[in-house]
Amino acid sequence: MTEQTPTAQDDWIVGATDSIIGYVDKARSLGTDNAVRALRGIVFGLVAIVFGIAAVIFTVVLLVRMADAYLPIGAGVGDATWAAHLFIGGLLAILGFGLWASRKTSSMRNVVIAAVLDVIIIVVIACYALFS
């Protein structure tokens, strides 16, 4: 068996092949890899948004059920689920007004005030339930 020595033509072919492969890899990384990365971000973002919306809905349902079961709102009215909905809706509206008032400033002062007002309302109703 005789070994063949690489010739100048073989080196030229190897170099051309390497440069073509380099250009193809660069084109792939600029196009396909960035597109895949962007699509992954979009898909994961949509999944996070769907889970976030579901978590908010479940939390509101839980709060309404707890308000209906444990707080003395609408007592003596019969079926007082409307009062629990009104109570939780009012708390969320106060928080929403705080967010709306702070939309043009970078300060979260109005949101904090709204959250403190919500906590005060909850504490007052809970104390009313304990002491009556």
Contacts in CASP RR format, 6 or more apart in sequence:
PFRMAT RR
TARGET T0000
AUTHOR 0000-0000-0000
METHOD contacts of the structure
MODEL  1
MTEQTPTAQDDWIVGATDSIIGYVDKARSLGTDNAVRALRGIVFGLVAIV
FGIAAVIFTVVLLVRMADAYLPIGAGVGDATWAAHLFIGGLLAILGFGLW
ASRKTSSMRNVVIAAVLDVIIIVVIACYALFS
60 88 0 8 1.000
60 92 0 8 1.000
63 88 0 8 1.000
64 81 0 8 1.000
64 84 0 8 1.000
64 85 0 8 1.000
64 88 0 8 1.000
65 84 0 8 1.000
67 73 0 8 1.000
67 84 0 8 1.000
67 87 0 8 1.000
67 88 0 8 1.000
68 80 0 8 1.000
68 81 0 8 1.000
68 83 0 8 1.000
68 84 0 8 1.000
70 129 0 8 1.000
71 84 0 8 1.000
71 87 0 8 1.000
71 125 0 8 1.000
71 126 0 8 1.000
71 129 0 8 1.000
72 125 0 8 1.000
72 128 0 8 1.000
72 129 0 8 1.000
72 132 0 8 1.000
73 80 0 8 1.000
73 83 0 8 1.000
73 84 0 8 1.000
73 86 0 8 1.000
73 87 0 8 1.000
73 125 0 8 1.000
74 80 0 8 1.000
74 83 0 8 1.000
77 83 0 8 1.000
87 125 0 8 1.000
91 118 0 8 1.000
91 121 0 8 1.000
91 122 0 8 1.000
94 114 0 8 1.000
94 117 0 8 1.000
94 118 0 8 1.000
94 121 0 8 1.000
95 111 0 8 1.000
95 114 0 8 1.000
95 115 0 8 1.000
95 118 0 8 1.000
96 114 0 8 1.000
97 114 0 8 1.000
98 110 0 8 1.000
98 111 0 8 1.000
98 113 0 8 1.000
98 114 0 8 1.000
99 110 0 8 1.000
99 111 0 8 1.000
99 114 0 8 1.000
101 110 0 8 1.000
101 114 0 8 1.000
102 108 0 8 1.000
102 109 0 8 1.000
102 110 0 8 1.000
102 111 0 8 1.000
END
